Each structure stands twice: as structure tokens, then as C-alpha cells.
Amino acid sequence: MNALMTQFDFESAEPKRSQKWEGLSEVDQAIRENRLTEYRIRKSWADPLARKLTIVGSLVILTVFAYLIAASLGLW
């Protein structure tokens, strides 16, 4: 079966090495280590606006859940 394949076919079938991008080397490393989610969370937490939006969004969600739990218990 391999008798019909040329040396060029064998060379092109091998995986190519990814190029090292200067600006994206940290993202490339995160993808290789399968920790892209952790990278995104750390980058968004470092941004002051994203941090404030995360805190406000979490507080809104917790407030709604607290209201629903209190309402189901008959507190109001």
C-alpha cells in the first residue's frame, strides 16, 4: 500500500511545527497546555473594567437568587 506513495507524500503527511508569534506566544503556550480558560480569566481579571463588570454581574445574580429563595420560603 505504501509503495505508491512518494517521499514527498511522507514528508507532507508529517505535522508541521507551529510558528512562534511574538505577540501571541502566551496564548500559544496556554493552548498547548490546555489552559486557555484560565488564561482568559486571568486576562479579564487584570482589566479593571472587566473586573468591575464581573463583580457587579455576580452581585446581581446572587441578589436575584437570594430574592427567589426568600420568596419561596414565604418571607415576603
MDTraj code that builds the backbone (N, CA, C; nanometers):
import mdtraj as md
import numpy as np

residues = "MET ASN ALA LEU MET THR GLN PHE ASP PHE GLU SER ALA GLU PRO LYS ARG SER GLN LYS TRP GLU GLY LEU SER GLU VAL ASP GLN ALA ILE ARG GLU ASN ARG LEU THR GLU TYR ARG ILE ARG LYS SER TRP ALA ASP PRO LEU ALA ARG LYS LEU THR ILE VAL GLY SER LEU VAL ILE LEU THR VAL PHE ALA TYR LEU ILE ALA ALA SER LEU GLY LEU TRP".split()
xyz = np.array([
    [0.0822, -0.1189, 0.0000],
    [0.0000, 0.0000, 0.0000],
    [0.0866, 0.1253, 0.0000],
    [0.1966, 0.1231, 0.0720],
    [0.2843, 0.2394, 0.0761],
    [0.3751, 0.2493, -0.0448],
    [0.3733, 0.1495, -0.1323],
    [0.4606, 0.1504, -0.2485],
    [0.4212, 0.2601, -0.3464],
    [0.2983, 0.3041, -0.3424],
    [0.2525, 0.4065, -0.4351],
    [0.2804, 0.5482, -0.3852],
    [0.3219, 0.5614, -0.2614],
    [0.3469, 0.6941, -0.2063],
    [0.4914, 0.7359, -0.2307],
    [0.5111, 0.8584, -0.2679],
    [0.6459, 0.9099, -0.2892],
    [0.7005, 0.9645, -0.1580],
    [0.8270, 0.9989, -0.1573],
    [0.8881, 1.0568, -0.0375],
    [0.8228, 1.1904, -0.0039],
    [0.7810, 1.2638, -0.1071],
    [0.7138, 1.3914, -0.0842],
    [0.5837, 1.3702, -0.0065],
    [0.5117, 1.2625, -0.0362],
    [0.3870, 1.2340, 0.0348],
    [0.4122, 1.2055, 0.1824],
    [0.5214, 1.1353, 0.2123],
    [0.5548, 1.1076, 0.3511],
    [0.5923, 1.2349, 0.4253],
    [0.6676, 1.3232, 0.3603],
    [0.7104, 1.4471, 0.4252],
    [0.5928, 1.5405, 0.4493],
    [0.4993, 1.5463, 0.3546],
    [0.3858, 1.6371, 0.3720],
    [0.2852, 1.5820, 0.4729],
    [0.2898, 1.4515, 0.5015],
    [0.1977, 1.3933, 0.5984],
    [0.2414, 1.4195, 0.7422],
    [0.3677, 1.4549, 0.7626],
    [0.4162, 1.4827, 0.8974],
    [0.3614, 1.6160, 0.9454],
    [0.3274, 1.6274, 1.0733],
    [0.2742, 1.7548, 1.1239],
    [0.3803, 1.8640, 1.1201],
    [0.3384, 1.9791, 1.0834],
    [0.4293, 2.0938, 1.0758],
    [0.4394, 2.1604, 1.2120],
    [0.5536, 2.2132, 1.2427],
    [0.5705, 2.2878, 1.3678],
    [0.5036, 2.4233, 1.3549],
    [0.4401, 2.4666, 1.4617],
    [0.3741, 2.5967, 1.4586],
    [0.4796, 2.7073, 1.4701],
    [0.4497, 2.8166, 1.4046],
    [0.5407, 2.9306, 1.4106],
    [0.5255, 3.0002, 1.5439],
    [0.6354, 3.0568, 1.5907],
    [0.6295, 3.1302, 1.7166],
    [0.5924, 3.2754, 1.6857],
    [0.4747, 3.3145, 1.7308],
    [0.4279, 3.4506, 1.7117],
    [0.4700, 3.5303, 1.8336],
    [0.5358, 3.6409, 1.8119],
    [0.5868, 3.7218, 1.9227],
    [0.4743, 3.7723, 2.0118],
    [0.3679, 3.8261, 1.9538],
    [0.2604, 3.8834, 2.0329],
    [0.1648, 3.7809, 2.0911],
    [0.1653, 3.6602, 2.0373],
    [0.0694, 3.5596, 2.0806],
    [0.1367, 3.4388, 2.1443],
    [0.2588, 3.4533, 2.1890],
    [0.3304, 3.3383, 2.2449],
    [0.2654, 3.2878, 2.3736],
    [0.2100, 3.3780, 2.4545],
    [0.1451, 3.3359, 2.5781],
    [0.0163, 3.2591, 2.5494],
    [-0.0587, 3.3039, 2.4488],
    [-0.1805, 3.2343, 2.4104],
    [-0.1463, 3.0976, 2.3527],
    [-0.0421, 3.0930, 2.2699],
    [0.0012, 2.9670, 2.2109],
    [0.0425, 2.8673, 2.3194],
    [0.1126, 2.9151, 2.4199],
    [0.1529, 2.8282, 2.5302],
    [0.0307, 2.7813, 2.6087],
    [-0.0661, 2.8681, 2.6282],
    [-0.1885, 2.8301, 2.7012],
    [-0.2662, 2.7237, 2.6249],
    [-0.2716, 2.7362, 2.4936],
    [-0.3419, 2.6364, 2.4135],
    [-0.2691, 2.5031, 2.4207],
    [-0.1359, 2.5064, 2.4121],
    [-0.0582, 2.3829, 2.4194],
    [-0.0778, 2.3128, 2.5524],
    [-0.0886, 2.3885, 2.6591],
    [-0.1043, 2.3293, 2.7916],
    [-0.2505, 2.3100, 2.8291],
    [-0.3408, 2.3373, 2.7360],
    [-0.4842, 2.3190, 2.7562],
    [-0.5340, 2.3965, 2.8778],
    [-0.4925, 2.5198, 2.8880],
    [-0.5378, 2.6039, 2.9984],
    [-0.5846, 2.7391, 2.9469],
    [-0.6527, 2.7369, 2.8335],
    [-0.6981, 2.8606, 2.7719],
    [-0.8020, 2.9312, 2.8577],
    [-0.8886, 2.8568, 2.9242],
    [-0.9902, 2.9182, 3.0100],
    [-0.9248, 2.9940, 3.1243],
    [-0.8245, 2.9329, 3.1855],
    [-0.7539, 3.0003, 3.2945],
    [-0.6861, 3.1278, 3.2444],
    [-0.6290, 3.1219, 3.1243],
    [-0.5650, 3.2393, 3.0654],
    [-0.6662, 3.3516, 3.0443],
    [-0.7839, 3.3177, 2.9910],
    [-0.8854, 3.4200, 2.9670],
    [-0.9346, 3.4826, 3.0966],
    [-0.9526, 3.4006, 3.1995],
    [-0.9983, 3.4531, 3.3282],
    [-0.8936, 3.5467, 3.3876],
    [-0.7678, 3.5071, 3.3813],
    [-0.6618, 3.5937, 3.4359],
    [-0.6504, 3.7250, 3.3599],
    [-0.6615, 3.7186, 3.2268],
    [-0.6525, 3.8412, 3.1469],
    [-0.7720, 3.9328, 3.1729],
    [-0.8919, 3.8767, 3.1870],
    [-1.0078, 3.9622, 3.2118],
    [-1.0050, 4.0179, 3.3531],
    [-0.9507, 3.9436, 3.4490],
    [-0.9424, 3.9937, 3.5858],
    [-0.8387, 4.1055, 3.5956],
    [-0.7399, 4.1037, 3.5094],
    [-0.6380, 4.2093, 3.5108],
    [-0.6927, 4.3411, 3.4567],
    [-0.7967, 4.3349, 3.3746],
    [-0.8585, 4.4553, 3.3191],
    [-0.9534, 4.5142, 3.4229],
    [-0.9339, 4.6407, 3.4642],
    [-1.0185, 4.6988, 3.5699],
    [-1.1670, 4.7033, 3.5338],
    [-1.1999, 4.7355, 3.4107],
    [-1.3406, 4.7425, 3.3706],
    [-1.4041, 4.6037, 3.3716],
    [-1.3337, 4.5042, 3.3195],
    [-1.3862, 4.3679, 3.3185],
    [-1.4021, 4.3155, 3.4613],
    [-1.3103, 4.3527, 3.5501],
    [-1.3204, 4.3099, 3.6898],
    [-1.4449, 4.3685, 3.7549],
    [-1.4701, 4.4983, 3.7308],
    [-1.5893, 4.5619, 3.7881],
    [-1.7171, 4.5010, 3.7329],
    [-1.7194, 4.4734, 3.6015],
    [-1.8381, 4.4121, 3.5420],
    [-1.8612, 4.2714, 3.5958],
    [-1.7547, 4.1969, 3.6205],
    [-1.7680, 4.0625, 3.6760],
    [-1.8251, 4.0681, 3.8166],
    [-1.7755, 4.1605, 3.8968],
    [-1.8241, 4.1738, 4.0346],
    [-1.9702, 4.2178, 4.0365],
    [-2.0044, 4.3175, 3.9554],
    [-2.1425, 4.3661, 3.9512],
    [-2.2367, 4.2570, 3.8990],
    [-2.1957, 4.1873, 3.7951],
    [-2.2785, 4.0790, 3.7414],
    [-2.3003, 3.9686, 3.8424],
    [-2.1946, 3.9318, 3.9152],
    [-2.2075, 3.8280, 4.0187],
    [-2.3007, 3.8732, 4.1302],
    [-2.2897, 4.0004, 4.1706],
    [-2.3782, 4.0517, 4.2751],
    [-2.5243, 4.0534, 4.2311],
    [-2.5502, 4.0886, 4.1058],
    [-2.6870, 4.0887, 4.0541],
    [-2.7438, 3.9470, 4.0547],
    [-2.6642, 3.8501, 4.0087],
    [-2.7107, 3.7110, 4.0061],
    [-2.7372, 3.6603, 4.1470],
    [-2.6471, 3.6886, 4.2402],
    [-2.6673, 3.6459, 4.3785],
    [-2.7880, 3.7128, 4.4419],
    [-2.8127, 3.8406, 4.4109],
    [-2.9287, 3.9113, 4.4637],
    [-3.0584, 3.8497, 4.4121],
    [-3.0619, 3.8148, 4.2839],
    [-3.1819, 3.7528, 4.2269],
    [-3.2063, 3.6173, 4.2918],
    [-3.1013, 3.5368, 4.3086],
    [-3.1181, 3.4070, 4.3743],
    [-3.1627, 3.4226, 4.5189],
    [-3.1070, 3.5193, 4.5893],
    [-3.1482, 3.5411, 4.7286],
    [-3.2950, 3.5823, 4.7345],
    [-3.3400, 3.6672, 4.6432],
    [-3.4797, 3.7074, 4.6393],
    [-3.5706, 3.5875, 4.6107],
    [-3.5316, 3.5046, 4.5156],
    [-3.6132, 3.3878, 4.4804],
    [-3.6206, 3.2880, 4.5960],
    [-3.5094, 3.2683, 4.6648],
    [-3.5106, 3.1769, 4.7781],
    [-3.5973, 3.2323, 4.8914],
    [-3.5846, 3.3629, 4.9181],
    [-3.6653, 3.4241, 5.0241],
    [-3.8128, 3.4227, 4.9867],
    [-3.8442, 3.4439, 4.8599],
    [-3.9833, 3.4428, 4.8174],
    [-4.0420, 3.3019, 4.8244],
    [-3.9623, 3.2013, 4.7941],
    [-4.0139, 3.0649, 4.8005],
    [-4.0328, 3.0195, 4.9451],
    [-3.9591, 3.0773, 5.0373],
    [-3.9756, 3.0454, 5.1795],
    [-4.0882, 3.1264, 5.2440],
    [-4.1452, 3.2199, 5.1692],
    [-4.2578, 3.2981, 5.2183],
    [-4.2170, 3.4140, 5.3057],
    [-4.0952, 3.4640, 5.2886],
    [-4.0507, 3.5770, 5.3723],
    [-4.1110, 3.7093, 5.3247],
    [-4.1585, 3.7184, 5.2030],
    [-4.2331, 3.8355, 5.1566],
    [-4.3275, 3.8011, 5.0483],
])
top = md.Topology()
chain = top.add_chain()
for i, resn in enumerate(residues, 1):
    res = top.add_residue(resn, chain, resSeq=i)
    for name in ("N", "CA", "C"):
        top.add_atom(name, md.element.get_by_symbol(name[0]), res)
traj = md.Trajectory(xyz[None], top)
